[in-house]
C-alpha cells in the first residue's frame, strides 16, 4: 500500500483555481479560511485534531483497506472478496475534508502531498462515466452484498451510493476551498453529473431517493461553488420525491412528503442531514412550504426531543428519535454524528432567519453533546453519549463502522467557520473564542481580534484591528445569560438567580436593547476601537418539563455553556446515591492541571446507603462536578447528569440504590 501511495504522490499534480465559496443564504457565512483561532480551549481541540485525530483517521483508512478498495476498483477482478461496509469510501472523503480545513490554518506541504497521493488513487477508481463506488466496481460480478446486482437498485436501502456521493462532495468542496486545487472537486463533479443524468423524473431516468441522506445538502454546496443549477435541482428532486418512491418508512423520514412533516422521527443522523438539506433548499429557493416544514420540525426537536446536552436521538433501536418527551438518560443514544448534524441544521437555520436562538442550540450541542464524542487527546471516540453510566462506557480508538471518528475528524477543524457571519453592513458575532478574523463588509475589509477565557469566564474583548467604516456589530447574548436554557419550555432554570451582562465600547457602557437575541452596536468604527463584553457566569440548576418522566424531581447543573456531571473519580460516595440540597450553593474551583484545564463545581449534598439491617441512612458529603464533555477520561465508572433534588425523586432513590446494589455496582 505504501508503494502505491508513493507512486501516486509522484504523479499527482496541483490545479489551482478560485476557491471562494459563494452562498445563497440571506446572511453570508464567513468561511473557515477567514478566521484564525488563537483560543486556549479550542486551540487545544484543534491541535489534538491536527496532530492526533486526522493522522489516526488516515492511518486507519490505510490499515483497514479503505485505500486498497480504490486500488482494487481501478483494476477490478471477480476474484476480489468485497468486505467491510458499503460506505467505507466515505471515511476517506471525510478525513480529507477535515485535513483540508486544518491545512488552511496550519499549512503543511507534507500533508498536502499525502492528500494528493490519495486523490490519485481515488481518481483511478472512477469509471469513465463518473460512477465511483468501490463496493461494486472492484468486483462487478460479485459486489458488496448490500450493493444490489446493478447500479442504484439498492440505493434506497443499504447500498449508500448517494450517501457516498454526498460525503465526496463535502470533502471536495472543503479541499477546493482550502487549497484552490480542483483534483478532488473534478472527481466529485464527474460523479454528481453521473447521478444527475441517471436519476430524476425523466423518461429514461430512475426515480429514487437516498436511503441515507446527505447528498441533498452536499449537492446544494456543489451548486454554490460551481454555479451550475442542475445540482440544486437534483437536491430538490431528492427531497421532493421522498415519500413518493418505494421507500415510505419513518425510519428514513420517507413516511410522508417532506413539506408535510412536522415532527423529527426515525434515524437521527439521517434526519438531521435531511433537515439541513431542507434548510438549504428553503433558503436558496425561497420555497415557503420548505421554510414552514423545517421550522415546525426544528420546533418539535427543541421543545420535545433534545437533551440538555444538545444531544438528539433517544433510542439505541434504530439510532432514532423517540416519542415526544422520551428522553431517558442511561440508555440515551445521542450519537456523536447526530450532534454534528444538529449543528449543521441550526447553523443553516440561523443563516436563513438570523435569530440567535439557533446559535443557542448550536452552542449547547457544541460544548457538550458533540465534543464529548472525542477524547481530549483526540485519539478515542464515543458512538453514543449517554447522560448516566454505571461504568460500562469508554471511548474506543476506532469502530468497524467508523462514521463517528471520521465525522469528528472533519467537523472539529471546521469550527472557525461558525464564529462570524455578515449581512450587508451587519457583522454577527455568534461564538466567543479568541481569534483573528478578516471579514468583508460592504466590499471593504474589516479585521477583528477577539480575546476571551470563555467558556470558563464571561469576559470577552473584541478589537477592531483594521477597518474604518460604519457597520453594526451584532453581539449574540446567549440564552443562558438571558435566563433561557433553550428557546422552548422543555427546560428551565430552577433557581432565582438573574444573571446580567454589560457591553462597554471604548470605555463607555452601551444600552442593552436586544433584537432576536442580538445586541447591535451601530457606529462608524475605526482601527483601535475596543468592545468589552461581560456575562455573569453563574452555576445554575435546570429542571425539565414535567412531561419528561426520566428527569422528574431531578436537576442538571450548568455554568455558562457547559453542562456538568458527577463522576466517580472526584467523589467519595457513589454518584448514583446522591441527593442534592433543595437550594444548592456551588463553589467554582479552577483546575488548570486537570483534564487540560477545567472549572469544577462543588456543593454540599447527602449520600444515601443502607445499613446491615437494610435501613436507609444518609451521610453529608461534598459533591464535585466536572464538565460533561470531560467524563470517562480517567477510567470506566459511574457518571450522572440529572441529580435528585426533591422528595419525588428521593422516594424512588432507595429502590434505585437497591437496584444498583443488586447488580454489584456498590462494591466499594
Residue pairs with C-beta under 8 A, 6 or more apart in sequence:
1 62
1 67
1 68
1 71
4 67
4 71
4 121
5 67
5 114
5 117
5 118
5 121
6 117
8 116
8 117
8 118
8 120
8 121
9 113
9 114
9 116
9 117
9 120
11 120
12 113
12 116
12 117
12 119
12 120
12 183
13 116
13 183
14 116
14 181
14 183
15 181
15 182
15 183
15 186
16 179
16 180
16 181
17 176
17 180
17 181
17 182
18 180
19 33
19 176
19 177
19 178
19 179
19 180
20 31
20 177
21 31
21 173
21 177
21 221
21 224
21 225
22 224
22 225
22 227
23 29
23 224
23 351
24 220
24 223
24 224
24 280
24 283
24 284
25 283
25 284
25 348
25 351
25 352
26 283
26 351
26 352
26 354
26 423
27 350
27 351
27 352
27 354
27 421
27 422
27 423
27 428
28 421
28 422
28 423
29 351
29 417
29 421
30 417
30 419
30 420
30 421
30 422
30 437
30 439
31 177
31 417
32 101
32 104
32 105
32 177
32 413
32 414
32 415
32 416
32 417
33 104
33 177
33 178
34 416
34 420
34 437
34 438
34 439
35 416
35 417
35 419
35 420
35 435
35 436
35 437
35 438
36 105
36 416
36 435
36 436
36 437
37 43
37 46
37 105
37 415
37 416
37 433
37 434
37 435
38 434
38 435
38 436
39 433
39 434
39 435
39 452
40 434
40 453
40 597
41 433
41 454
41 455
41 456
41 597
42 415
42 433
43 434
44 376
44 596
44 597
45 371
45 378
45 412
45 415
46 102
46 105
46 412
46 413
46 415
48 374
48 376
48 377
48 378
48 379
49 98
49 102
49 378
49 408
49 409
49 412
49 413
50 102
50 106
50 413
51 378
52 377
52 378
52 379
53 98
53 374
53 378
53 379
53 405
53 408
53 409
53 412
54 95
54 98
54 99
54 102
54 409
54 413
56 378
56 379
56 397
56 398
56 405
56 409
57 91
57 94
57 95
57 98
57 402
57 405
57 406
57 409
58 95
58 99
58 114
60 66
60 91
60 398
60 402
60 405
61 67
61 91
61 92
61 95
64 84
64 88
64 402
65 83
65 84
65 88
66 84
66 88
66 89
66 91
66 92
67 92
67 118
67 121
69 84
69 88
69 89
69 125
69 134
69 135
69 138
70 89
70 92
70 121
70 122
70 124
70 125
70 134
71 121
71 124
71 125
72 80
72 134
72 138
72 139
73 125
73 132
73 134
73 137
73 138
74 121
74 124
74 125
76 137
76 138
76 139
76 140
77 138
77 139
78 139
78 140
78 141
78 142
79 139
80 138
80 139
80 142
81 139
82 135
82 138
82 139
82 142
82 143
82 144
82 145
82 147
84 135
84 144
85 146
85 400
85 401
86 135
86 144
86 146
86 147
86 158
86 159
86 160
87 160
87 163
87 164
87 212
87 403
88 134
88 135
88 402
89 132
89 133
89 134
89 135
89 164
89 167
89 168
90 160
90 163
90 164
90 167
90 168
90 403
90 406
91 402
91 403
91 406
92 118
92 122
93 164
93 167
93 168
93 170
93 171
93 172
94 167
94 170
94 171
94 406
94 407
94 409
94 410
95 406
95 409
95 410
96 115
96 118
96 119
96 171
96 174
96 175
96 184
97 167
97 170
97 171
97 174
97 175
97 410
97 414
98 406
98 409
98 410
98 411
98 412
98 413
98 414
99 111
99 115
99 409
99 413
100 115
100 171
100 174
100 175
100 177
100 178
100 179
101 174
101 178
101 410
101 413
101 414
101 416
101 417
102 108
102 111
102 413
103 111
103 112
103 178
103 179
104 177
104 178
105 413
105 416
112 179
115 175
116 181
116 183
119 183
119 184
119 187
122 132
122 184
122 187
123 183
123 187
125 132
125 134
125 137
126 132
126 187
126 190
126 191
127 137
129 194
129 197
130 190
130 191
130 192
130 193
130 194
131 137
131 151
131 191
131 194
132 164
132 168
132 187
132 190
132 191
133 147
133 151
133 159
133 161
133 164
135 143
135 144
135 146
135 147
135 159
136 143
136 144
136 147
136 151
143 149
144 159
146 154
146 157
146 158
146 159
146 160
147 154
147 159
147 161
148 154
148 155
148 159
151 161
151 198
152 159
152 161
152 198
152 199
152 206
152 208
153 159
154 211
155 161
155 162
155 208
155 210
155 211
156 208
156 209
156 210
156 211
156 245
156 246
156 247
156 252
157 211
157 247
158 211
159 211
160 211
160 212
162 195
162 209
162 210
162 211
162 212
162 215
162 238
163 210
163 211
163 212
163 213
163 214
163 215
165 188
165 191
165 192
165 195
165 215
165 218
166 210
166 213
166 214
166 215
166 216
166 217
166 218
166 219
166 273
167 214
167 218
168 187
168 188
168 191
168 218
169 188
169 192
169 215
169 218
169 219
169 221
169 222
170 214
170 217
170 218
170 221
170 410
171 184
171 188
171 410
172 184
172 185
172 187
172 188
172 189
173 185
173 188
173 218
173 221
173 222
173 225
174 410
174 414
175 181
175 184
175 185
176 182
176 184
176 185
176 225
177 225
185 225
188 222
189 222
189 226
192 219
192 222
192 231
192 234
195 215
195 234
196 230
196 231
196 234
197 205
198 205
198 206
199 205
199 206
199 207
199 208
199 234
199 237
200 206
200 207
200 234
200 237
201 207
201 237
201 241
207 241
207 244
207 245
208 241
208 245
209 238
209 241
209 242
209 245
209 247
209 254
210 216
210 238
211 247
211 252
212 252
212 267
212 269
212 270
212 273
213 238
213 252
213 253
213 270
213 271
213 273
213 274
213 277
214 273
214 277
215 235
215 238
216 235
216 238
216 239
216 273
216 274
216 276
216 277
216 278
216 280
216 281
217 235
217 273
217 276
217 277
217 280
217 344
219 231
219 232
219 234
219 235
219 238
220 231
220 232
220 235
220 277
220 280
220 281
220 284
221 280
222 228
222 231
223 229
223 230
223 231
223 232
223 235
223 284
232 281
232 284
232 285
235 277
235 280
235 281
236 281
236 285
238 277
239 258
239 274
239 277
239 278
239 281
239 290
240 257
240 258
242 253
242 254
242 257
242 258
242 274
243 254
243 255
243 256
243 257
243 258
243 260
244 257
245 254
247 254
248 254
248 255
249 255
249 266
250 265
250 266
251 266
251 267
251 318
251 320
252 266
252 267
252 270
253 261
253 265
253 266
253 267
253 270
253 271
253 274
255 261
255 265
255 266
258 274
258 278
258 290
258 293
259 289
259 290
259 292
259 293
260 293
261 293
261 296
261 297
262 293
262 296
262 297
262 300
263 296
263 297
263 300
263 324
264 271
264 275
264 297
264 300
264 301
264 305
264 312
264 321
265 271
265 320
265 321
266 318
266 320
266 321
267 313
267 318
267 319
267 320
268 312
268 313
268 319
268 320
268 321
268 333
268 335
268 338
268 341
269 313
269 319
269 335
269 337
269 338
269 341
269 403
271 321
271 341
272 312
272 338
272 340
272 341
272 342
272 344
272 345
273 341
273 344
275 294
275 297
275 298
275 341
275 345
276 341
276 344
276 345
276 348
278 290
278 293
278 294
278 297
279 294
279 345
279 348
279 349
279 352
280 348
281 287
281 290
282 290
282 291
282 294
282 352
283 348
283 351
283 352
291 352
294 349
295 349
298 345
298 346
298 349
299 488
300 324
301 312
301 342
302 361
302 486
302 487
302 488
302 490
303 488
303 489
303 490
304 324
304 325
304 488
304 490
305 312
305 314
305 321
305 322
305 324
305 325
305 326
305 327
306 312
306 342
306 361
306 486
306 490
307 327
307 332
307 334
307 369
307 387
308 364
308 368
308 387
308 485
308 491
308 542
308 544
308 556
308 558
308 563
308 641
308 642
309 334
309 364
309 365
309 368
309 369
309 372
309 385
309 387
309 563
309 628
309 641
310 339
310 342
310 361
310 364
310 365
310 366
310 367
310 368
310 369
310 370
311 332
311 334
311 338
311 339
311 342
311 365
311 368
311 369
311 385
311 387
312 321
312 334
312 338
312 339
312 341
312 342
312 369
313 319
313 320
313 321
313 333
313 334
313 335
313 338
314 320
314 321
314 322
314 326
314 327
314 328
314 332
314 333
314 334
315 321
315 322
315 326
315 331
315 333
316 331
316 333
316 384
319 333
319 335
319 338
320 333
322 328
324 547
325 545
325 547
325 548
325 549
327 544
327 548
327 550
327 551
328 550
329 386
329 387
329 388
329 550
329 551
329 640
329 641
329 642
330 386
330 387
330 388
330 389
330 390
331 386
332 384
332 385
332 386
332 387
332 388
333 384
333 386
334 369
334 384
334 385
334 386
334 387
335 383
335 384
335 385
335 404
336 370
336 372
336 373
336 374
336 381
336 382
336 383
336 385
336 404
336 407
336 408
337 403
337 404
337 407
339 365
339 369
339 370
339 373
339 385
340 370
340 407
340 408
340 411
342 361
342 362
342 365
342 369
342 370
343 362
343 365
343 366
343 370
343 411
343 418
346 358
346 359
346 361
346 362
346 365
347 358
347 362
347 418
349 355
349 358
350 356
350 358
350 359
350 362
350 421
350 430
351 421
354 423
354 428
354 516
355 516
355 517
356 430
356 476
356 477
356 478
356 479
356 516
356 517
356 518
357 479
357 487
357 516
357 517
359 430
359 431
359 476
359 517
360 478
360 479
360 480
360 484
360 486
360 487
360 517
361 486
361 487
362 418
363 431
363 478
363 561
364 486
364 561
364 563
366 418
366 431
366 561
367 455
367 561
367 562
367 563
367 629
368 561
368 562
368 563
368 627
368 628
368 629
369 385
370 411
371 412
371 629
372 382
372 385
372 628
372 629
372 631
373 381
373 382
373 383
373 385
373 404
373 408
374 380
374 381
374 382
374 395
374 405
374 408
374 412
375 381
375 395
375 633
376 595
376 596
376 630
376 633
379 397
380 394
380 395
380 396
380 397
381 395
381 396
381 397
381 398
381 399
381 404
381 405
381 408
382 393
382 395
382 396
382 404
382 632
383 396
383 399
383 404
384 393
386 393
387 565
387 628
387 640
387 641
387 642
388 576
388 639
388 640
388 641
388 642
389 631
389 632
389 637
389 638
389 639
389 640
390 576
390 638
390 660
390 663
390 665
391 568
391 636
391 637
391 638
391 665
392 636
393 632
393 636
393 639
394 632
394 635
394 636
395 632
398 405
399 405
416 435
418 430
418 431
419 429
419 430
419 431
419 433
419 435
419 437
419 450
420 427
420 428
420 429
420 430
420 437
420 439
420 448
421 427
421 428
421 430
422 428
422 439
422 440
422 441
424 442
425 441
425 442
425 470
425 471
425 472
426 471
426 472
426 474
426 520
427 439
427 441
427 446
427 448
427 471
427 472
427 473
427 474
428 474
428 476
428 518
429 448
429 450
429 462
429 473
429 474
429 475
429 476
430 476
431 476
432 450
432 452
432 454
432 455
432 460
432 533
433 450
433 452
433 454
434 450
434 451
434 452
435 449
435 450
436 447
436 448
436 449
436 450
436 465
437 447
437 448
437 449
437 450
438 445
438 446
438 447
439 445
439 446
439 447
439 448
440 446
441 467
441 469
441 471
442 469
442 471
444 467
444 469
445 466
445 467
446 464
446 466
446 467
446 469
446 471
446 525
447 464
447 465
447 466
447 467
448 462
448 463
448 464
448 465
449 462
449 463
449 465
450 460
450 461
450 462
450 463
451 460
451 461
451 463
452 459
452 460
452 461
453 459
454 460
454 560
455 560
455 561
455 562
456 537
456 560
456 590
456 597
456 598
456 599
457 537
458 481
458 501
458 533
458 534
458 535
458 536
458 537
458 560
459 532
459 533
459 534
459 535
460 532
460 533
460 534
460 535
461 530
461 531
461 532
461 533
462 473
462 475
462 530
462 531
462 532
462 533
463 528
463 529
463 530
463 531
464 525
464 526
464 527
464 528
464 529
464 530
465 527
466 527
467 525
467 526
467 527
468 524
468 525
468 526
468 527
469 524
469 525
470 522
470 523
470 524
470 525
471 522
471 525
472 520
472 521
472 522
473 520
473 521
473 522
473 525
473 531
474 518
474 519
474 520
474 521
475 503
475 518
475 519
475 520
475 521
475 531
475 533
476 517
476 518
477 501
477 514
477 517
477 518
477 519
477 535
478 535
478 560
478 561
479 485
479 486
479 487
479 517
480 499
480 540
480 558
480 560
480 561
481 499
481 500
481 501
481 535
481 536
482 514
482 517
483 493
483 498
483 499
485 491
485 492
485 493
485 542
485 558
489 545
490 544
490 545
490 548
491 542
491 543
491 544
491 545
492 542
492 543
492 545
493 540
493 541
493 542
493 543
494 541
494 542
494 543
494 555
494 645
495 540
495 541
495 583
497 538
497 540
499 535
499 536
499 537
499 538
500 536
501 512
501 533
501 534
501 535
501 536
502 509
502 532
502 533
502 534
503 509
503 510
503 512
503 519
503 521
503 531
503 532
503 533
503 534
504 510
504 531
504 532
504 533
504 534
505 521
505 523
505 529
505 530
505 531
505 532
506 529
506 530
510 519
510 521
512 519
513 519
513 520
521 531
535 560
537 559
537 560
538 559
539 557
539 558
539 559
539 586
539 588
539 601
540 557
540 558
540 559
541 555
541 556
541 557
541 580
541 584
541 645
542 555
542 556
542 557
542 558
543 551
543 554
543 555
544 551
544 552
544 554
544 642
546 552
550 642
551 642
552 648
552 649
553 644
553 645
553 646
553 647
553 648
553 649
553 650
553 652
554 642
554 643
554 644
554 645
554 649
555 580
555 642
555 643
555 645
556 563
556 564
556 641
556 642
556 643
557 563
557 564
557 584
557 586
557 601
557 625
557 643
558 564
559 586
559 588
559 599
559 601
562 599
562 627
562 628
562 629
563 627
563 628
563 641
564 601
564 625
564 626
564 627
564 628
564 641
565 625
565 626
565 627
565 628
565 631
565 639
565 640
565 641
566 575
566 578
566 623
566 624
566 625
566 639
566 640
566 643
567 575
567 626
567 631
567 632
567 634
567 637
567 638
567 639
568 574
568 575
568 637
568 638
568 639
569 634
569 635
569 637
570 600
570 624
570 625
570 626
571 578
571 621
571 623
571 624
572 621
573 607
573 609
573 619
573 621
574 607
574 638
574 660
574 665
574 666
574 668
575 623
575 638
575 639
575 640
576 638
576 640
576 656
576 657
576 660
576 665
577 607
577 608
577 609
577 653
577 657
577 660
577 666
578 605
578 606
578 607
578 608
578 621
578 623
578 640
578 643
578 644
579 605
579 606
579 607
579 608
579 618
579 643
579 644
579 645
579 649
579 650
579 653
580 603
580 605
580 623
580 643
580 644
580 645
581 603
581 604
581 605
581 606
581 645
582 645
582 646
584 603
584 604
584 605
584 645
585 603
585 604
586 601
586 602
586 603
587 601
587 602
587 603
588 599
588 600
588 601
589 599
589 600
589 601
589 602
590 599
590 600
591 597
591 598
591 599
591 600
594 600
595 626
595 627
595 630
595 633
598 626
598 627
598 630
599 627
600 624
600 625
600 626
601 624
601 625
602 622
602 623
602 624
602 625
603 622
603 623
603 625
604 620
604 621
604 622
604 623
605 620
605 621
605 622
605 623
606 618
606 619
606 620
606 621
607 618
607 619
607 620
607 621
608 616
608 617
608 618
608 653
608 654
608 657
609 616
609 617
609 618
609 619
609 657
609 666
610 616
610 617
610 654
610 657
610 658
610 661
611 617
616 654
623 643
628 641
631 639
632 639
638 665
644 650
644 653
657 666
660 666
